[in-house]
Amino acid sequence: MKNRIIFTREEMLKENISKLKSRGVEVDDIAKITFRQQSKYTPDIPYALCVESVEKILSLRDIFHAVQLGIEIDRLTEKKAFEGPIQDILEQDLGLFGLDEVVGIEIAGIYGTIGETNFGDIDVNKIGIVKELNDLGKDMKSCHTFLDDIVGAVAAAASTRVAQVLSEESASLNPNIVKSSLFDL
């Protein structure tokens, strides 16, 4: 009998949270970056919306796959499970190795170019847990080559989602807008 490979959104969220926690990352750590990034543009955003947005992103199938794969690559790198130059490239987080950023861009890209731009900001400025993971990876005892980019990208996507939710709420306050659902069209 084959192992199960398809999961519900709730199961994927739970598994992603567990896997992140095993690497020292909490949802709250990611939500703090989301809040910091989005509050530059929108003052007084509800922190709970940031947490909700991070959890929403972590429940998506493509994100599930990226989190699970990226963390596993980092874990196997720590165990020196790779051969040849790729072991050293991953272990030392070579700046010219861009596949970790590609994963990040894909995650952030679920919310379009704004998500990707937000990821670029987080990746360059390395704030909060992203900086901690990046710095820890430099000790050569732990590897966060993929994880720091994945965490930054989830925060970037969540930040973009927050902006979209707030924009939608703002637009719905316009008295000239006739409220309807997509199913009414």
N, C-alpha and C positions, 0 to 999 in steps of 0.2 A: 504494500500500500504506500502510495506517495504521501509525503508530508504536505500539509496545507500551505498554499502560497497566496491565497486571496483572503483579505481581511476587511472587516468593516472599518468605517472611518473612526469609530470609537476605539476599536482595537489598535488601529495604526497610531492614533494619538497616544494611547496608553503605552504602546511599545516604544514610540519615539521618546516620550518623556522618560521612560525607564532607561533607555540606552543613553540619552543625554546625561541623565543623573549619574550613571555609572562612570561618566567621563568628567564629572564635576560641574555640569551645567544644569541650571534650573530654569523653568519657564520664566520665572521672575527676572533672572539675569538677562534674558533676551528682551523681555517686556521693558526693562529699564532703558535699553538702547533704543527701542522703538519709541518710547516716551520722549527720551532726550532728543532724538532726531526730529520727530514730528512736532514737538512743542516749540521748536524754532520757528515754525510756520503758523501754527495754530495754538495760541495760548489757551490755557485752561482745558486741555483735553482730559477726558476721564481716563485715569490709569487703568481702570477695569476694561476699557475698550482696547487698550494695548495688550493686556493679558489675553482677552478674548481673541484678538487678531492673531497673536502668536499661536494660540491653540488651534485656531482655524487652519492656519498654514500647516502646522504639524500634523493635521488630520488628513491632508491630501495625499493621494496615492503616489504621485511623482516625488513629492517631498519625502514621503516614507522611504521610498527606494533610495533616494540620495542620502538621507541621514544614515540609514542602515549600511549602505555601501561605504560611505566616507568614513564612518567610525570604524568599520571593519578593516579598511585599508590602514588607517592609523594604528589600530591595535596590532595588526599583523606586522607592521613596520617595527613597532616596539619589540616584537618577538624575533625580529630579524628573519622573517619568513620569506622575504624576497631575495632573489639572486641578482648578481651583477650590479651594474651601475644604478638601477632603479632603487635598490635598497638605500644607497647613499643619497640619492636625489630626494627621496621621500623623507629620510631621516633628518637631513639637513635643511629641508624645506627650501630647496633651491629656488631663488627668485625668478629664474627663467623657466621653471616648470609651471605651466599655466593651467593644467587640467583641474586643479583645485578651484581656481577662479572661474573656470568654465562651468563647473558644477554650481558655484555661487551665482553666476550670472543666470543660469537656467532657473534656479530657484526664485531669485528676485524677479526674473522676467515673467513670472506668472501674472504680474501686475504691470507688464509693459515696460516701456523705456524709463518711466519714472522709477519703477522698482529697481531697474538696473542702475540708474543714476544714484539712487539711495544706497545701493550696495557699494558702488564705487567710493562714495563718501565714507562709509563705514570701513571698507577695506583699507583705504588710505590712512584714515585718522585713527583706526584701531582703538576704539573706546570700550570701556567696561570689560566684560568677560572676554571679548574678542582680543583685547590687548593681553589679558592674563593668559589666555590659551596660547597666543603667539609667543609670549615671553617664556612660558613653561616649555614650549617645544624647542627652544634654543638650547636647553640643557642636555639634549641628546639622550635623556633617560625616558622622556615621554615624547610622543609624536601627536601633533595636532595640525598637521599639514592640511588636511581636509576639514577638520572640525571647526577651526576658526573661521574659515570662509563660509561654511554651512550655517553656523550660528549668525554670522553677520548678514548673510543673505536672508535668513528667516526673519531677522529683525527688520531688514530693509523691506521685504514683502509685507510684513505686518504694518510697518509705518505707512506704506502706500495704501494698504487696506483701510487704515484709520482715516487717512485723508479722504478716501472715497466714501466711507460711511458718513463722515461729517459733512461732506459736500452734498450727499444725497439728503441728509437731514435738513441742511440749510435750504436746498432747493425746494423741499416739500413745504417749507414755511411760506413760500410765495403764494399769495391768494389767487393768482392767475393760473396756477397749475391745477389741472384736473387730475385728481389722484385716481390711478388705475393700476391694475397689476398687469404683468406680462400676459397673463391668461385672458385678459380682456381684449387684447389686440387681435 
